[in-house]
């Protein structure tokens, strides 16, 4: 008859259930050396009238680096909240264009250093977040704003797809009607 198969044991895994919060954060403009504490973003944001136009998050042509921190609700036994830093476009520092690292704390809202730029209520499921990250993983970084392959474009996509915010007109959420022609 042969040997009996070994008994099968169930193993539970925690999975992302839903995204509860998305935080837009930025790092100092390190390329400026001793002047890296300066914010190269304030003037471009004022000139672009992003808030007046109802847009959230970074413009694709901003200087510096943006990244996201997400709070996710886990599913499975012993479900809990978890926080991750989603970083796209810093391949020189992390060895890959996309990294996802557990994060304990949020940066504060301040002028210099790592800082919290914006905070949004999460609206997407763990599966939707997974598919968004899959689309970005493996893409080639390009600093050219029009090509939409830099860290700011990643943040715009995340804000559009996983929050109630609208970061751009060119990738509206399916429930958001396109802007009316003027």
TIRO-2110 file (N, C-alpha, C; in Angstrom, 1 decimal):
// TIRO-2110
0.8, -1.2, 0.0, N, 1, A
0.0, 0.0, 0.0, CA, 1, A
0.8, 1.3, 0.0, C, 1, A
2.0, 1.2, 0.5, N, 2, A
2.9, 2.4, 0.6, CA, 2, A
2.7, 3.2, 1.9, C, 2, A
3.5, 4.2, 2.0, N, 3, A
3.4, 5.0, 3.2, CA, 3, A
2.3, 6.0, 3.2, C, 3, A
1.7, 6.2, 4.3, N, 4, A
0.6, 7.2, 4.5, CA, 4, A
1.2, 8.6, 4.4, C, 4, A
0.5, 9.5, 3.7, N, 5, A
1.0, 10.9, 3.7, CA, 5, A
1.0, 11.5, 5.1, C, 5, A
1.9, 12.4, 5.2, N, 6, A
2.1, 13.1, 6.5, CA, 6, A
0.8, 13.9, 6.7, C, 6, A
0.4, 14.1, 8.0, N, 7, A
-0.8, 14.9, 8.3, CA, 7, A
-0.5, 16.4, 7.8, C, 7, A
-1.6, 16.9, 7.3, N, 8, A
-1.6, 18.3, 6.9, CA, 8, A
-1.9, 19.2, 8.0, C, 8, A
-1.1, 20.3, 8.2, N, 9, A
-1.4, 21.2, 9.3, CA, 9, A
-1.7, 22.6, 8.6, C, 9, A
-2.7, 23.2, 9.2, N, 10, A
-3.1, 24.5, 8.7, CA, 10, A
-2.2, 25.6, 9.2, C, 10, A
-1.8, 26.5, 8.4, N, 11, A
-0.9, 27.6, 8.8, CA, 11, A
-1.6, 28.9, 8.4, C, 11, A
-1.9, 29.8, 9.4, N, 12, A
-2.5, 31.0, 9.1, CA, 12, A
-1.5, 32.1, 8.8, C, 12, A
-1.8, 33.0, 7.9, N, 13, A
-0.9, 34.1, 7.6, CA, 13, A
-1.7, 35.4, 7.7, C, 13, A
-1.0, 36.4, 8.2, N, 14, A
-1.6, 37.7, 8.3, CA, 14, A
-1.5, 38.3, 6.9, C, 14, A
-2.6, 39.0, 6.4, N, 15, A
-2.6, 39.6, 5.1, CA, 15, A
-3.2, 41.0, 5.3, C, 15, A
-2.9, 41.9, 4.3, N, 16, A
-3.4, 43.2, 4.3, CA, 16, A
-4.9, 43.2, 4.1, C, 16, A
-5.7, 43.7, 5.0, N, 17, A
-7.1, 43.7, 4.8, CA, 17, A
-7.6, 45.0, 4.1, C, 17, A
-7.1, 46.1, 4.6, N, 18, A
-7.4, 47.4, 4.0, CA, 18, A
-6.5, 48.4, 4.5, C, 18, A
-6.3, 49.5, 3.6, N, 19, A
-5.5, 50.6, 4.0, CA, 19, A
-6.3, 51.6, 4.8, C, 19, A
-5.9, 51.9, 6.0, N, 20, A
-6.7, 52.9, 6.8, CA, 20, A
-6.2, 54.3, 6.7, C, 20, A
-4.9, 54.5, 6.5, N, 21, A
-4.3, 55.9, 6.4, CA, 21, A
-3.2, 55.9, 5.4, C, 21, A
-3.0, 57.0, 4.7, N, 22, A
-1.9, 57.2, 3.8, CA, 22, A
-1.2, 58.5, 4.2, C, 22, A
0.1, 58.5, 4.4, N, 23, A
0.8, 59.7, 4.7, CA, 23, A
1.8, 60.0, 3.6, C, 23, A
1.8, 61.2, 3.2, N, 24, A
2.8, 61.7, 2.2, CA, 24, A
3.9, 62.3, 3.0, C, 24, A
5.1, 61.8, 2.8, N, 25, A
6.3, 62.3, 3.5, CA, 25, A
7.4, 62.7, 2.5, C, 25, A
8.3, 63.5, 2.9, N, 26, A
9.5, 63.9, 2.1, CA, 26, A
10.8, 63.9, 2.9, C, 26, A
11.8, 63.7, 2.1, N, 27, A
13.2, 63.8, 2.7, CA, 27, A
13.8, 65.1, 2.3, C, 27, A
14.9, 65.5, 3.1, N, 28, A
15.6, 66.7, 2.7, CA, 28, A
16.2, 66.6, 1.3, C, 28, A
16.4, 67.7, 0.8, N, 29, A
17.0, 67.8, -0.6, CA, 29, A
18.5, 67.6, -0.4, C, 29, A
19.0, 66.4, -0.2, N, 30, A
20.3, 66.0, 0.1, CA, 30, A
21.4, 66.6, -0.9, C, 30, A
21.0, 66.7, -2.1, N, 31, A
21.9, 67.2, -3.1, CA, 31, A
22.5, 68.6, -2.8, C, 31, A
21.8, 69.3, -1.9, N, 32, A
22.3, 70.7, -1.6, CA, 32, A
23.3, 70.7, -0.5, C, 32, A
23.7, 69.6, 0.0, N, 33, A
24.8, 69.5, 1.0, CA, 33, A
24.4, 70.2, 2.3, C, 33, A
25.2, 71.2, 2.7, N, 34, A
24.9, 71.9, 4.0, CA, 34, A
23.6, 72.7, 3.9, C, 34, A
23.0, 73.0, 2.7, N, 35, A
21.8, 73.7, 2.6, CA, 35, A
20.6, 72.8, 2.4, C, 35, A
20.8, 71.5, 2.7, N, 36, A
19.7, 70.5, 2.4, CA, 36, A
18.5, 70.7, 3.3, C, 36, A
18.6, 71.5, 4.3, N, 37, A
17.4, 71.8, 5.2, CA, 37, A
16.4, 72.7, 4.5, C, 37, A
16.8, 73.4, 3.4, N, 38, A
15.9, 74.3, 2.7, CA, 38, A
14.9, 73.4, 2.0, C, 38, A
13.7, 74.0, 1.9, N, 39, A
12.6, 73.3, 1.2, CA, 39, A
12.5, 73.8, -0.2, C, 39, A
12.8, 73.0, -1.2, N, 40, A
12.7, 73.4, -2.6, CA, 40, A
11.3, 73.3, -3.1, C, 40, A
10.4, 73.0, -2.2, N, 41, A
9.0, 72.7, -2.7, CA, 41, A
8.0, 73.9, -2.5, C, 41, A
8.3, 74.7, -1.6, N, 42, A
7.3, 75.8, -1.3, CA, 42, A
7.0, 76.7, -2.4, C, 42, A
8.0, 77.3, -3.1, N, 43, A
7.7, 78.2, -4.2, CA, 43, A
7.0, 77.5, -5.4, C, 43, A
7.5, 76.3, -5.8, N, 44, A
6.8, 75.6, -6.9, CA, 44, A
5.3, 75.3, -6.6, C, 44, A
5.0, 74.9, -5.4, N, 45, A
3.6, 74.6, -5.0, CA, 45, A
2.8, 75.9, -5.0, C, 45, A
3.3, 77.0, -4.6, N, 46, A
2.6, 78.3, -4.6, CA, 46, A
2.4, 78.7, -6.1, C, 46, A
3.4, 78.5, -6.9, N, 47, A
3.2, 78.9, -8.3, CA, 47, A
2.3, 78.0, -9.1, C, 47, A
2.2, 76.8, -8.7, N, 48, A
1.3, 75.8, -9.4, CA, 48, A
-0.1, 75.9, -9.0, C, 48, A
-0.4, 76.6, -7.9, N, 49, A
-1.8, 76.7, -7.4, CA, 49, A
-2.5, 75.3, -7.1, C, 49, A
-1.7, 74.4, -6.6, N, 50, A
-2.2, 73.0, -6.5, CA, 50, A
-3.4, 73.0, -5.5, C, 50, A
-3.3, 73.6, -4.4, N, 51, A
-4.5, 73.6, -3.5, CA, 51, A
-5.7, 74.3, -4.1, C, 51, A
-5.4, 75.4, -4.7, N, 52, A
-6.5, 76.2, -5.3, CA, 52, A
-7.3, 75.4, -6.4, C, 52, A
-6.5, 74.5, -7.0, N, 53, A
-7.1, 73.6, -8.1, CA, 53, A
-7.7, 72.3, -7.5, C, 53, A
-7.6, 72.1, -6.2, N, 54, A
-8.2, 70.9, -5.6, CA, 54, A
-7.3, 69.7, -5.7, C, 54, A
-6.0, 69.9, -5.9, N, 55, A
-5.0, 68.8, -6.1, CA, 55, A
-4.3, 68.5, -4.8, C, 55, A
-4.0, 67.3, -4.5, N, 56, A
-3.3, 66.8, -3.3, CA, 56, A
-2.0, 66.3, -3.7, C, 56, A
-1.0, 66.2, -2.7, N, 57, A
0.2, 65.5, -3.0, CA, 57, A
1.2, 66.3, -3.8, C, 57, A
2.3, 65.7, -4.2, N, 58, A
3.4, 66.5, -4.9, CA, 58, A
3.1, 66.6, -6.4, C, 58, A
3.6, 67.6, -6.9, N, 59, A
3.6, 67.8, -8.4, CA, 59, A
4.8, 66.9, -8.9, C, 59, A
4.6, 66.4, -10.1, N, 60, A
5.7, 65.5, -10.6, CA, 60, A
7.0, 66.2, -10.9, C, 60, A
7.0, 67.5, -11.0, N, 61, A
8.2, 68.3, -11.3, CA, 61, A
8.9, 68.9, -10.1, C, 61, A
8.4, 68.5, -8.9, N, 62, A
9.0, 69.0, -7.7, CA, 62, A
10.4, 68.5, -7.5, C, 62, A
11.3, 69.2, -6.8, N, 63, A
12.6, 68.7, -6.5, CA, 63, A
12.5, 67.9, -5.2, C, 63, A
13.6, 67.1, -4.9, N, 64, A
13.6, 66.4, -3.7, CA, 64, A
12.9, 65.0, -3.8, C, 64, A
12.7, 64.3, -2.7, N, 65, A
12.2, 63.0, -2.8, CA, 65, A
10.9, 62.8, -1.9, C, 65, A
9.9, 62.2, -2.4, N, 66, A
8.7, 61.9, -1.7, CA, 66, A
8.5, 60.4, -1.5, C, 66, A
8.0, 60.0, -0.4, N, 67, A
7.7, 58.6, -0.1, CA, 67, A
6.4, 58.6, 0.7, C, 67, A
5.8, 57.4, 0.8, N, 68, A
4.5, 57.2, 1.5, CA, 68, A
4.8, 56.3, 2.8, C, 68, A
4.0, 56.6, 3.8, N, 69, A
3.8, 55.6, 4.9, CA, 69, A
2.3, 55.3, 4.9, C, 69, A
2.1, 54.0, 5.0, N, 70, A
0.7, 53.5, 5.0, CA, 70, A
0.4, 52.7, 6.3, C, 70, A
-0.8, 53.0, 6.9, N, 71, A
-1.3, 52.2, 8.0, CA, 71, A
-2.2, 51.2, 7.3, C, 71, A
-2.1, 49.9, 7.6, N, 72, A
-2.9, 48.9, 7.1, CA, 72, A
-3.5, 48.0, 8.2, C, 72, A
-4.7, 47.6, 8.0, N, 73, A
-5.4, 46.7, 8.9, CA, 73, A
-5.1, 45.3, 8.4, C, 73, A
-4.6, 44.4, 9.2, N, 74, A
-4.2, 43.1, 8.9, CA, 74, A
-5.4, 42.2, 9.1, C, 74, A
-5.5, 41.1, 8.3, N, 75, A
-6.6, 40.1, 8.6, CA, 75, A
-5.9, 38.8, 9.0, C, 75, A
-6.7, 37.9, 9.6, N, 76, A
-6.1, 36.6, 10.1, CA, 76, A
-6.1, 36.6, 11.6, C, 76, A
-5.7, 35.5, 12.1, N, 77, A
-5.7, 35.3, 13.6, CA, 77, A
-4.7, 36.4, 14.2, C, 77, A
-5.2, 37.0, 15.3, N, 78, A
-4.4, 38.0, 15.9, CA, 78, A
-4.3, 39.3, 15.1, C, 78, A
-5.3, 39.6, 14.3, N, 79, A
-5.3, 40.8, 13.4, CA, 79, A
-4.8, 42.0, 14.2, C, 79, A
-4.1, 42.9, 13.5, N, 80, A
-3.6, 44.1, 14.1, CA, 80, A
-3.4, 45.1, 13.0, C, 80, A
-2.9, 46.3, 13.5, N, 81, A
-2.6, 47.4, 12.6, CA, 81, A
-1.1, 47.2, 12.3, C, 81, A
-0.6, 47.6, 11.1, N, 82, A
0.8, 47.6, 10.8, CA, 82, A
1.0, 48.9, 10.0, C, 82, A
2.3, 49.3, 10.0, N, 83, A
2.7, 50.6, 9.3, CA, 83, A
3.9, 50.3, 8.5, C, 83, A
3.9, 50.7, 7.2, N, 84, A
5.0, 50.4, 6.3, CA, 84, A
5.4, 51.7, 5.6, C, 84, A
6.6, 51.8, 5.3, N, 85, A
7.1, 52.9, 4.4, CA, 85, A
7.2, 52.3, 3.0, C, 85, A
6.5, 53.0, 2.1, N, 86, A
6.6, 52.6, 0.7, CA, 86, A
7.5, 53.6, -0.1, C, 86, A
8.6, 53.1, -0.6, N, 87, A
9.6, 54.0, -1.2, CA, 87, A
9.8, 53.6, -2.6, C, 87, A
9.6, 54.5, -3.5, N, 88, A
9.8, 54.2, -4.9, CA, 88, A
10.7, 55.2, -5.5, C, 88, A
11.8, 54.8, -6.2, N, 89, A
12.6, 55.7, -6.9, CA, 89, A
13.9, 56.0, -6.2, C, 89, A
14.3, 55.3, -5.2, N, 90, A
15.6, 55.5, -4.5, CA, 90, A
16.5, 54.3, -4.6, C, 90, A
16.6, 53.8, -5.9, N, 91, A
17.4, 52.6, -6.1, CA, 91, A
18.9, 52.7, -5.7, C, 91, A
19.5, 53.9, -5.8, N, 92, A
20.9, 54.0, -5.3, CA, 92, A
21.0, 53.8, -3.8, C, 92, A
20.0, 54.2, -3.1, N, 93, A
20.1, 54.0, -1.6, CA, 93, A
19.7, 52.6, -1.2, C, 93, A
18.6, 52.1, -1.8, N, 94, A
18.1, 50.8, -1.3, CA, 94, A
18.3, 49.6, -2.2, C, 94, A
19.0, 49.8, -3.4, N, 95, A
19.3, 48.7, -4.3, CA, 95, A
18.2, 48.3, -5.1, C, 95, A
17.0, 48.9, -5.0, N, 96, A
15.9, 48.5, -5.9, CA, 96, A
15.0, 49.8, -6.0, C, 96, A
14.3, 49.9, -7.1, N, 97, A
13.4, 51.1, -7.2, CA, 97, A
12.2, 51.1, -6.3, C, 97, A
11.8, 49.9, -5.8, N, 98, A
10.7, 49.8, -4.9, CA, 98, A
11.1, 49.1, -3.6, C, 98, A
10.8, 49.7, -2.5, N, 99, A
11.1, 49.1, -1.2, CA, 99, A
9.9, 49.3, -0.3, C, 99, A
9.6, 48.3, 0.6, N, 100, A
8.5, 48.3, 1.5, CA, 100, A
9.1, 47.9, 2.9, C, 100, A
9.2, 48.8, 3.8, N, 101, A
9.9, 48.6, 5.0, CA, 101, A
9.0, 48.9, 6.2, C, 101, A
9.0, 48.0, 7.2, N, 102, A
8.1, 48.3, 8.4, CA, 102, A
8.6, 49.6, 9.0, C, 102, A
7.7, 50.5, 9.5, N, 103, A
8.0, 51.8, 10.0, CA, 103, A
7.3, 52.0, 11.3, C, 103, A
8.0, 52.5, 12.3, N, 104, A
7.3, 52.7, 13.6, CA, 104, A
6.7, 54.1, 13.8, C, 104, A
7.4, 55.1, 13.4, N, 105, A
7.0, 56.5, 13.6, CA, 105, A
6.8, 57.3, 12.4, C, 105, A
6.0, 58.3, 12.5, N, 106, A
5.8, 59.2, 11.4, CA, 106, A
6.7, 60.4, 11.6, C, 106, A
7.3, 61.0, 10.6, N, 107, A
8.0, 62.3, 10.8, CA, 107, A
7.0, 63.4, 11.2, C, 107, A
7.5, 64.4, 11.8, N, 108, A
6.6, 65.5, 12.2, CA, 108, A
6.5, 66.5, 11.0, C, 108, A
5.5, 67.4, 11.2, N, 109, A
5.3, 68.4, 10.2, CA, 109, A
6.2, 69.5, 10.6, C, 109, A
7.3, 69.7, 9.8, N, 110, A
8.3, 70.7, 10.1, CA, 110, A
8.9, 71.2, 8.8, C, 110, A
9.8, 72.2, 9.0, N, 111, A
10.4, 72.8, 7.8, CA, 111, A
11.6, 72.0, 7.3, C, 111, A
12.4, 71.4, 8.2, N, 112, A
13.6, 70.7, 7.8, CA, 112, A
13.6, 69.3, 8.1, C, 112, A
14.5, 68.5, 7.5, N, 113, A
14.6, 67.1, 7.7, CA, 113, A
13.4, 66.3, 7.1, C, 113, A
13.4, 65.0, 7.4, N, 114, A
12.2, 64.2, 7.0, CA, 114, A
11.0, 64.8, 7.6, C, 114, A
9.9, 65.0, 6.7, N, 115, A
8.8, 65.7, 7.2, CA, 115, A
7.5, 65.1, 6.7, C, 115, A
6.4, 65.2, 7.5, N, 116, A
5.1, 64.8, 7.1, CA, 116, A
4.5, 66.0, 6.3, C, 116, A
4.1, 65.7, 5.0, N, 117, A
3.5, 66.7, 4.1, CA, 117, A
2.0, 66.7, 4.1, C, 117, A
1.4, 65.5, 4.2, N, 118, A
0.0, 65.3, 4.1, CA, 118, A
-0.5, 64.0, 4.6, C, 118, A
-1.8, 64.0, 5.0, N, 119, A
-2.3, 62.8, 5.6, CA, 119, A
-3.7, 62.6, 5.0, C, 119, A
-4.0, 61.3, 4.6, N, 120, A
-5.3, 61.0, 3.9, CA, 120, A
-5.9, 59.8, 4.5, C, 120, A
-7.3, 59.7, 4.5, N, 121, A
-8.0, 58.5, 4.9, CA, 121, A
-7.8, 57.5, 3.8, C, 121, A
-7.5, 56.3, 4.2, N, 122, A
-7.3, 55.2, 3.2, CA, 122, A
-8.7, 54.7, 2.8, C, 122, A
-8.8, 54.3, 1.5, N, 123, A
-10.0, 53.8, 1.0, CA, 123, A
-9.9, 52.4, 0.2, C, 123, A
-8.7, 51.9, 0.0, N, 124, A
-8.5, 50.7, -0.8, CA, 124, A
-8.3, 49.5, 0.1, C, 124, A
-8.6, 48.4, -0.5, N, 125, A
-8.4, 47.1, 0.1, CA, 125, A
-6.9, 46.7, 0.0, C, 125, A
-6.6, 45.7, 0.8, N, 126, A
-5.2, 45.1, 0.7, CA, 126, A
-4.9, 44.6, -0.7, C, 126, A
-5.9, 44.0, -1.4, N, 127, A
-5.7, 43.5, -2.7, CA, 127, A
-5.5, 44.7, -3.7, C, 127, A
-6.2, 45.8, -3.6, N, 128, A
-6.1, 46.9, -4.5, CA, 128, A
-4.7, 47.5, -4.3, C, 128, A
-4.2, 47.6, -3.0, N, 129, A
-2.9, 48.1, -2.8, CA, 129, A
-1.8, 47.2, -3.4, C, 129, A
-2.0, 45.9, -3.3, N, 130, A
-1.1, 44.9, -3.8, CA, 130, A
-1.0, 45.1, -5.4, C, 130, A
-2.1, 45.3, -6.0, N, 131, A
-2.1, 45.5, -7.5, CA, 131, A
-1.4, 46.8, -7.9, C, 131, A
-1.6, 47.8, -7.1, N, 132, A
-1.0, 49.1, -7.4, CA, 132, A
0.5, 49.0, -7.2, C, 132, A
1.0, 48.3, -6.2, N, 133, A
2.4, 48.1, -6.0, CA, 133, A
3.0, 47.2, -7.0, C, 133, A
2.3, 46.2, -7.5, N, 134, A
2.7, 45.3, -8.6, CA, 134, A
3.0, 46.1, -9.8, C, 134, A
2.1, 47.1, -10.1, N, 135, A
2.3, 47.9, -11.3, CA, 135, A
3.5, 48.7, -11.3, C, 135, A
3.9, 49.2, -10.1, N, 136, A
5.1, 50.0, -10.0, CA, 136, A
6.4, 49.2, -9.8, C, 136, A
6.3, 48.0, -9.2, N, 137, A
7.5, 47.2, -9.0, CA, 137, A
8.1, 46.8, -10.3, C, 137, A
9.4, 47.1, -10.4, N, 138, A
10.2, 46.7, -11.6, CA, 138, A
10.2, 47.7, -12.7, C, 138, A
9.4, 48.8, -12.5, N, 139, A
9.5, 49.9, -13.5, CA, 139, A
10.8, 50.6, -13.4, C, 139, A
11.2, 51.2, -14.5, N, 140, A
12.4, 52.0, -14.6, CA, 140, A
12.2, 53.4, -14.2, C, 140, A
13.0, 53.9, -13.3, N, 141, A
12.9, 55.3, -12.8, CA, 141, A
13.3, 56.2, -13.9, C, 141, A
12.5, 57.3, -14.0, N, 142, A
12.9, 58.4, -14.9, CA, 142, A
12.5, 59.7, -14.3, C, 142, A
13.4, 60.6, -14.1, N, 143, A
13.2, 61.9, -13.4, CA, 143, A
12.4, 62.9, -14.2, C, 143, A
12.2, 62.6, -15.5, N, 144, A
11.5, 63.5, -16.4, CA, 144, A
10.0, 63.5, -16.0, C, 144, A
9.5, 64.7, -15.5, N, 145, A
8.2, 64.7, -15.0, CA, 145, A
7.1, 64.2, -15.9, C, 145, A
7.2, 64.5, -17.2, N, 146, A
6.2, 64.1, -18.1, CA, 146, A
6.0, 62.6, -18.3, C, 146, A
7.1, 61.9, -18.0, N, 147, A
7.0, 60.4, -18.2, CA, 147, A
6.3, 59.7, -17.0, C, 147, A
6.0, 60.4, -15.9, N, 148, A
5.3, 59.9, -14.8, CA, 148, A
5.9, 58.6, -14.2, C, 148, A
7.3, 58.6, -14.1, N, 149, A
7.9, 57.5, -13.5, CA, 149, A
8.9, 57.9, -12.4, C, 149, A
8.5, 58.9, -11.6, N, 150, A
9.4, 59.3, -10.5, CA, 150, A
8.6, 59.1, -9.2, C, 150, A
9.3, 59.4, -8.1, N, 151, A
8.7, 59.2, -6.8, CA, 151, A
7.4, 60.0, -6.6, C, 151, A
7.3, 61.2, -7.2, N, 152, A
6.1, 62.0, -7.1, CA, 152, A
4.9, 61.4, -7.8, C, 152, A
5.2, 60.9, -9.0, N, 153, A
4.1, 60.2, -9.8, CA, 153, A
3.6, 59.0, -9.0, C, 153, A
4.5, 58.2, -8.3, N, 154, A
4.1, 57.1, -7.5, CA, 154, A
3.2, 57.6, -6.4, C, 154, A
3.5, 58.6, -5.7, N, 155, A
2.7, 59.2, -4.7, CA, 155, A
1.3, 59.6, -5.2, C, 155, A
1.3, 60.3, -6.4, N, 156, A
0.1, 60.7, -7.0, CA, 156, A
-0.8, 59.5, -7.2, C, 156, A
-0.3, 58.4, -7.8, N, 157, A
-1.0, 57.2, -8.1, CA, 157, A
-1.6, 56.6, -6.8, C, 157, A
-0.8, 56.6, -5.8, N, 158, A
-1.2, 56.0, -4.5, CA, 158, A
-2.4, 56.9, -3.9, C, 158, A
-2.2, 58.2, -3.9, N, 159, A
-3.3, 59.1, -3.4, CA, 159, A
-4.5, 59.0, -4.2, C, 159, A
-4.4, 58.9, -5.6, N, 160, A
-5.6, 58.7, -6.4, CA, 160, A
-6.3, 57.4, -6.2, C, 160, A
-5.6, 56.3, -6.0, N, 161, A
-6.2, 55.0, -6.0, CA, 161, A
-6.6, 54.5, -4.6, C, 161, A
-5.9, 55.1, -3.5, N, 162, A
-6.1, 54.5, -2.2, CA, 162, A
-6.6, 55.5, -1.2, C, 162, A
-7.0, 56.7, -1.6, N, 163, A
-7.5, 57.7, -0.6, CA, 163, A
-8.7, 58.5, -1.2, C, 163, A
-9.2, 59.4, -0.5, N, 164, A
-10.3, 60.2, -1.0, CA, 164, A
-9.8, 61.4, -1.7, C, 164, A
-8.4, 61.6, -1.7, N, 165, A
-7.8, 62.8, -2.3, CA, 165, A
-7.7, 62.6, -3.8, C, 165, A
-7.4, 63.7, -4.5, N, 166, A
-7.2, 63.7, -5.9, CA, 166, A
-5.9, 64.4, -6.1, C, 166, A
-4.9, 63.7, -6.7, N, 167, A
-3.6, 64.3, -6.8, CA, 167, A
-3.3, 64.8, -8.2, C, 167, A
-4.1, 64.4, -9.2, N, 168, A
-3.9, 64.8, -10.6, CA, 168, A
-5.2, 64.8, -11.4, C, 168, A
-5.2, 65.5, -12.5, N, 169, A
-6.3, 65.4, -13.4, CA, 169, A
-6.1, 64.3, -14.4, C, 169, A
-4.9, 63.9, -14.6, N, 170, A
-4.6, 62.9, -15.7, CA, 170, A
-4.9, 61.5, -15.3, C, 170, A
-5.1, 61.2, -14.0, N, 171, A
-5.4, 59.8, -13.6, CA, 171, A
-6.5, 59.8, -12.6, C, 171, A
-7.7, 60.3, -12.9, N, 172, A
-8.8, 60.4, -11.9, CA, 172, A
-9.3, 59.0, -11.5, C, 172, A
-9.8, 59.0, -10.3, N, 173, A
-10.4, 57.8, -9.9, CA, 173, A
-11.6, 57.5, -10.8, C, 173, A
-12.0, 56.2, -10.9, N, 174, A
-13.2, 55.9, -11.7, CA, 174, A
-14.4, 56.7, -11.3, C, 174, A
-14.6, 57.0, -10.0, N, 175, A
-15.8, 57.6, -9.5, CA, 175, A
-15.7, 59.2, -9.6, C, 175, A
-14.5, 59.7, -10.0, N, 176, A
-14.3, 61.1, -10.2, CA, 176, A
-14.5, 61.5, -11.6, C, 176, A
-15.5, 62.4, -11.9, N, 177, A
-15.6, 62.8, -13.3, CA, 177, A
-14.5, 63.6, -13.7, C, 177, A
-14.1, 63.6, -15.0, N, 178, A
-13.0, 64.4, -15.5, CA, 178, A
-13.4, 65.9, -15.4, C, 178, A
-12.4, 66.8, -15.4, N, 179, A
-12.7, 68.2, -15.3, CA, 179, A
-13.5, 68.7, -16.5, C, 179, A
-14.4, 69.6, -16.3, N, 180, A
-15.2, 70.2, -17.4, CA, 180, A
-14.3, 71.0, -18.2, C, 180, A
-14.5, 71.0, -19.6, N, 181, A
-13.7, 71.8, -20.5, CA, 181, A
-14.1, 73.3, -20.3, C, 181, A
-13.1, 74.1, -20.2, N, 182, A
-13.4, 75.5, -19.9, CA, 182, A
-13.6, 76.3, -21.3, C, 182, A
END
